[in-house]
Amino acid sequence: MQVVILGGGYAGLTVAIEVKKAHPRSSIILIDKKTYFTKLTQLHKTVTESPKKYRLDYAQLGQRLGFRFIQDDIVFDATTLARFSRDRGLLTAAGALSFDALVVTSGATPVTPVPADGIAIWNLSQIAAFGLADKLNSLLPGSSVTICGAGATGLQFLGEIAARYLRKFRLSLINFAEILLDQWPIEFHRYVMDKLNYWNIEYYPVTALEQVEQDQLVMRNRANGEIIEKKSDLTLLFTGVAPQPFRISADSFGRVLHDGEPLDALYTAGDCSHFQTGLNAMTAQAAMRKAKVVAHNIAFHLRQAPRKYLFEELGYFVSLGPGDAIGYLLQQNLRVTGMAAWLLKEGIESQFDLYLNGIDTFLI
Ligand SMILES: Cc1cc2nc3c(=O)[nH]c(=O)nc-3n(C[C@H](O)[C@H](O)[C@H](O)COP(=O)(O)OP(=O)(O)OC[C@H]3O[C@@H](n4cnc5c(N)ncnc54)[C@H](O)[C@@H]3O)c2cc1C
């Protein structure tokens, strides 16, 4: 059996591992536009550490996990996927490839693009490419650093920056919403607000970033319409990500849907996918669980009892700098904070490292 995986993130690597486990003699080909896997869930640590620490070379991973790696940026849309399915093949930098199953795991990309050579404004793409440590070290003392986007990712970066640079920079946070972490109970908001006050962060709730010109920001308070102008030597955009290149619909078994019908031999998983059942959050935990379902269904050709994706969130943690985090386990009212939450988050993150080394500690 030949399985081709398009995108080597959390979902793509999980498919590779699980199919190999079920069919050790299968041939697995993983295609990615980059030469290395990025541990995105730990990217906030590049505030102090080299991004290289959070990368794994695909060629080496392939030797360990038993897949062949091809570097290529495959351009596709819904029509192309239907053609791949019909042809049971696709053209790559390494020539034509046929497959018994193709799994599209192309992830997500920041919704707000910035110029690749931008100096005063960065998004996750630049952070993943360069890390933040050198950038922050290049700023003069007294510089202003603005975090735009107060979701889990923005807060994690703010926590790391505050822990290291509170005395060196003036830090600001722009929140589009009125409440922090507004999908969770209000206690989460209060906990983070206490932290923002302790750090003395300049906080702009209910505020939209309207314009950025060099180091000048123009913001609008969404409640009263007031326009706020502010200087920012570095603005970091965490305004969310969107499926790339588009949101791929799948049935409960992970089969790609085209005009409402499943395409033959074509599957999807991870942030780029939207399944008919289960949790569709753009998180590594959902990406992996979708990938496990897809791998099972490929390995057993949907024959014996195809598996449905029914996963629901097991909990979620947001770190607020070294030694502090906030989150919940199983139910949102089972709140964990401080060092205990931080240790749990660290433990959850190391699960994927163990998994790549052949130890599967994911119980569900
Ligand atoms: C800073 C940060 C912190 C996070 N923290 C957490 C957390 O604590 N817990 C959690 O559960 N989730 C977290 N997430 C979310 C999590 O990282 C994503 O949900 C996860 O990466 C999705 O995995 P994926 O495999 O779908 O996509 P990705 O990991 O993004 O991988 C997609 C891969 O596809 C490749 N690719 C894309 N298009 C093409 C193409 N056309 N041709 C070839 N290759 C292509 C890309 O290069 C990439 O390697 C965090 C995300 C970020 C950015």
The ligand as a Gaussian input file, in Angstrom:
#p B3LYP/6-31G(d) Opt

LIG

0 1
 C        2.156000      29.593000      18.847000
 C        1.162000      28.475000      18.811000
 C        0.840000      27.796000      19.994000
 C       -0.058000      26.716000      19.973000
 N       -0.339000      26.046000      21.121000
 C       -1.160000      24.971000      21.087000
 C       -1.415000      24.197000      22.270000
 O       -0.914000      24.523000      23.345000
 N       -2.219000      23.113000      22.175000
 C       -2.785000      22.730000      20.990000
 O       -3.500000      21.704000      20.949000
 N       -2.581000      23.436000      19.857000
 C       -1.796000      24.552000      19.881000
 N       -1.568000      25.275000      18.739000
 C       -2.236000      24.875000      17.485000
 C       -1.468000      23.762000      16.796000
 O       -0.116000      24.125000      16.630000
 C       -2.101000      23.468000      15.437000
 O       -3.451000      23.141000      15.649000
 C       -1.381000      22.300000      14.762000
 O       -0.088000      22.726000      14.352000
 C       -2.167000      21.795000      13.547000
 O       -1.462000      20.727000      12.976000
 P       -1.554000      20.450000      11.407000
 O       -0.773000      19.228000      11.165000
 O       -2.957000      20.521000      10.957000
 O       -0.848000      21.713000      10.726000
 P        0.650000      22.244000      10.824000
 O        1.296000      21.797000      12.070000
 O        0.531000      23.718000      10.568000
 O        1.375000      21.558000       9.582000
 C        1.008000      21.791000       8.255000
 C        2.207000      21.459000       7.369000
 O        1.802000      21.464000       6.021000
 C        2.795000      22.084000       5.231000
 N        2.137000      22.589000       4.014000
 C        1.113000      23.452000       3.963000
 N        0.717000      23.664000       2.696000
 C        1.512000      22.903000       1.932000
 C        1.610000      22.707000       0.523000
 N        0.794000      23.331000      -0.328000
 N        2.565000      21.846000       0.061000
 C        3.413000      21.244000       0.916000
 N        3.361000      21.401000       2.253000
 C        2.427000      22.208000       2.766000
 C        3.358000      23.168000       6.132000
 O        4.676000      23.542000       5.733000
 C        3.337000      22.474000       7.503000
 O        4.550000      21.805000       7.794000
 C       -0.675000      26.346000      18.748000
 C       -0.358000      27.042000      17.563000
 C        0.559000      28.078000      17.593000
 C        0.894000      28.790000      16.307000

